[in-house]
Amino acid sequence: MKKISDQELETLKTLTGEFNQLKTSLGDLELQKHGVCLRVEELKKEFQSLESDLMKNYGTDSVINMETGEITQKEKDGKDK
């Protein structure tokens, strides 16, 4: 019966092991990606809900400064006061 050399067998095992490890890593990354995508969708919904509440409380033409929380109103031509 023919047999590959010990060195060829070791190389084959090493490459197969690395290949399998990389496939597992890709699967793990895909699961992480899926989790991140789900969280992005949740954040979009939370943002939309908050935006709706803020518009009810402060008006649809309100502009909120993200650093100070100050509220200004949009001018008619689209510029902020």
Secondary structure, DSSP 8 states (H G I E B T S, - for coil): -----HHHHHHHHHHHHHHHHHHHHHHHHHHHHHHHHHHHHHHHHHHHHHHHHHHHHH-TTEEE-TTT--EEEB-TTS-B-
